[in-house]
Amino acid sequence: MTDANHEFLASHDHLRDLGIELEAQDEGRVRATLAHRDRLTNPGTDSIQGGVVATLLDHAAGAALRTTLEDPLSTPHASTDLNVSYLRPADDDLTAEATVLRVGGSMGVVRVAVTAGKGADERVVAEGRVTLHISRG
């Protein structure tokens, strides 16, 4: 599980370029992080651009799904539906908590909450649901 997600992350330049990291994972659950940097923000604001937030959310969902697959790196899977509700400006370091809701023969559904800040300052900035197609055998 752990090696598969770290290998996947290491093999995708754009995820590394953004600075997405895996902080924790267990079967059906992943926590991914992204440090706030000026180059990721909308011009003239301190808010991380929405597409970057969506990428973090989508990657966390895929990583959570991979924790449920018997052979995650040899089982093709791809997002087929990505829904993101932006709730507040993403103006601090981000954490995405992804939880697999269901995995079937050819589809998986994952819920993701993205928070900004830590401790008492932590707040939900986006929530989403990702449906992924799984190509088995």
C-alpha positions as MATLAB code, in Angstrom:
seq = 'MTDANHEFLASHDHLRDLGIELEAQDEGRVRATLAHRDRLTNPGTDSIQGGVVATLLDHAAGAALRTTLEDPLSTPHASTDLNVSYLRPADDDLTAEATVLRVGGSMGVVRVAVTAGKGADERVVAEGRVTLHISRG';
ca = [
       0.000    0.000    0.000;
       2.474    2.601    1.181;
       5.081    1.845   -1.478;
       2.492    1.915   -4.286;
       1.233    5.392   -3.418;
       4.712    6.797   -2.905;
       5.842    5.248   -6.200;
       2.794    6.699   -7.977;
       3.478   10.155   -6.538;
       7.169    9.986   -7.459;
       6.321    9.068  -11.061;
       4.111   12.120  -11.685;
       6.152   15.275  -12.205;
       3.182   17.648  -11.957;
       2.194   16.314   -8.521;
       5.779   16.675   -7.288;
       6.028   20.155   -8.860;
       2.946   21.237   -6.906;
       4.477   19.834   -3.717;
       1.777   17.282   -2.893;
       2.923   14.854   -0.192;
       1.372   11.810    1.461;
       1.239   12.251    5.214;
      -0.670    9.123    6.249;
      -2.555    6.203    4.771;
      -4.470    3.136    5.809;
      -6.829    0.892    3.892;
      -9.483    3.140    2.381;
      -8.062    6.354    3.868;
      -5.352    8.829    2.884;
      -4.132   12.175    4.178;
      -2.276   14.281    1.603;
      -0.796   17.734    2.143;
       0.176   20.748    0.079;
       2.190   23.666    1.454;
       0.928   27.170    0.679;
       3.276   28.920   -1.746;
       2.830   32.215   -3.561;
       3.302   30.607   -6.982;
       0.149   28.521   -6.382;
      -2.103   31.490   -5.573;
      -4.476   33.519   -7.694;
      -2.896   36.822   -8.807;
      -3.357   39.585   -6.244;
      -4.626   37.233   -3.535;
      -3.283   34.857   -0.905;
      -5.683   32.083   -1.997;
      -4.449   28.911   -3.660;
      -5.945   28.628   -7.137;
      -9.018   26.364   -7.337;
      -7.497   24.011   -9.903;
      -4.631   23.293   -7.515;
      -7.127   22.496   -4.738;
      -9.015   20.200   -7.143;
      -5.774   18.444   -8.111;
      -4.954   17.791   -4.440;
      -8.481   16.475   -3.883;
      -8.353   14.240   -6.977;
      -4.926   12.845   -6.105;
      -5.977   12.080   -2.516;
      -9.036   10.230   -3.839;
      -6.950    8.118   -6.212;
      -4.436    7.369   -3.467;
      -7.224    6.261   -1.109;
      -8.638    3.976   -3.792;
      -5.176    2.469   -4.426;
      -5.029    1.373   -0.774;
      -7.975   -0.954   -1.473;
      -6.577   -2.584   -4.624;
      -4.753   -5.905   -4.521;
      -2.200   -4.785   -7.143;
      -2.551   -0.978   -7.192;
       0.190   -0.131   -9.694;
      -0.962   -2.763  -12.203;
      -4.684   -2.023  -11.913;
      -5.514    0.944  -14.159;
      -7.925    3.421  -12.614;
      -8.985    6.934  -13.536;
     -11.352    9.610  -12.302;
     -14.590    9.689  -14.267;
     -16.391   12.290  -12.176;
     -14.939   14.989   -9.933;
     -17.209   17.236   -7.897;
     -15.688   20.024   -5.819;
     -17.526   22.500   -3.595;
     -15.288   25.445   -2.710;
     -16.359   26.737    0.701;
     -13.700   29.297    1.694;
     -10.467   30.746    0.349;
      -7.566   28.287    0.585;
      -5.125   30.726    2.162;
      -2.911   28.410    4.244;
      -1.241   24.989    4.043;
      -3.766   22.386    2.855;
      -4.621   18.897    4.070;
      -6.866   16.530    2.101;
      -8.538   13.682    4.008;
      -9.872   11.071    1.580;
     -12.172    8.208    2.576;
     -13.318    5.446    0.247;
     -17.101    5.162    0.415;
     -17.453    2.155   -1.883;
     -15.364   -0.023   -4.174;
     -17.073   -2.349   -6.631;
     -15.915   -4.407   -9.570;
     -15.354   -1.480  -11.912;
     -16.055    1.686   -9.901;
     -14.965    3.331   -6.680;
     -16.379    6.378   -4.892;
     -14.281    8.523   -2.565;
     -15.216   11.479   -0.336;
     -12.561   14.131    0.296;
     -12.426   17.094    2.691;
      -9.727   19.731    2.194;
      -8.801   21.870    5.191;
      -6.505   24.861    5.596;
      -4.577   25.744    8.729;
      -3.902   23.690   11.839;
      -5.435   23.257   15.274;
      -7.878   25.968   16.314;
      -7.312   27.749   12.971;
      -8.213   24.687   10.870;
     -11.189   25.206    8.564;
     -12.750   23.269    5.691;
     -12.053   25.058    2.400;
     -13.393   22.452   -0.042;
     -15.300   19.194   -0.082;
     -15.648   16.774   -2.930;
     -16.574   13.394   -4.209;
     -14.633   11.496   -6.855;
     -15.872    8.524   -8.858;
     -13.127    6.392  -10.370;
     -13.297    3.682  -13.020;
     -11.255    0.562  -12.216;
     -10.052   -1.632  -15.115;
      -9.727   -5.121  -13.693;
      -8.196   -7.990  -15.663;
];
